[in-house]
């Protein structure tokens, strides 16, 4: 299962997509700030469980900083954290923005359908082709 892969084993857009998909469907709940209820790259529940959004799961713990919260996936600080975490992948910010949108704008019980549809936007070279 790809979710068990180390981030540095991910090389293609499709690898990253499969990793995020497995993460979101396994976690099955949004990563939210407990006070504002805004989506967060990382959040911690009262029981101590750490949740991560579609982009947050791509950031190594050593490269994560609370300073990136509330920044878009295409922000250069977020991009730097991701590219430092997944050194074999050329970061695709369009794809990350779309994955972030799925996490932030849809309920977790809709993610499976949205991610299955999202999967149709990959070409034969496992590259994400922006929808539309």
Secondary structure, DSSP 8 states (H G I E B T S, - for coil): -GGGS-GGG--SHHHHHHHHHHHHHHH-S--B-TTT--B-SEEE-TTS-EEE-TTGGGS-GGG--GGGTTS-TTSHHHHHHHHHH-TTS---HHHHHHHHHHHHHS-GGGHHHHHHHHGGGB-TTS-B----
